[in-house]
Amino acid sequence: MGPEPTVDVQRCIGCGACAILAPAVFAVVQRVRITRPPGTAAERAAVAAAALVCPTGAIGVGRG
């Protein structure tokens, strides 16, 4: 298991890119929320991609 993602809800604009890339981990209802931690290597990679494409930098991925 890797680090859990974080979301800065003050920065989130609800664009939904994270939910498109990692639908098992993120959901957007006005703002993004984390539904559960990523459980597989593919989900962790998708979360990392979501953090990279987030237009406001609201998604964080810690080291672990």
N, C-alpha and C positions, 0 to 999 in steps of 0.2 A: 504494500500500500504506500502511496506517495503522499505528498503534501496536499492539503485540501485547498481548493480555490476560495478566494474571498471576493466580495463585491462591495464597492463603495457606492451605496445607494444615492448619495448626494451627487455623484458624477454621472450616474447612469441616465441615459436619455430614452431607454426602452427600444432601441433600434431592432433588437432581436437577432443580431448576428451570432451571438453566443448560443442561443437556443437552436439555431439552424445547424451550427457546427457540432454542438454537444447536447442534443435534446434529452439525453438521459440524465444530465447533470443540471441544466439550466431551464428555467421557464420564465416567460415574460408576461406579466400581468401588470400593466402600467410601467413597472420597473422590473428589472431582472431579480430572480431569486434562485438560490441553489436548492435543488430538490433532494439531492443526495451527493455524497462524495463520489468521485470517479473510482470505479472498481477494477477496471482493466487498463492495460497499457494503452490500448486504443482510445479509451475514454480520457486518460491523462493527456495523451497527445492532442486530442480534440480540445480539451480545456486550454492547453498551452496555445493552440492555434486561435482559440476564441480570445484569449488575452492579447494576442498580437494584433488581431483585427478590430478590437473594440475601439471605436472612434474617440472615446473620451478617456480611455485607460482605466476604466472602472473595475476591471477584473484583475485580480492579483493571483499569482501562483507562487506560494512560498517554496522554500527549499526544504527538502526532507529526505 
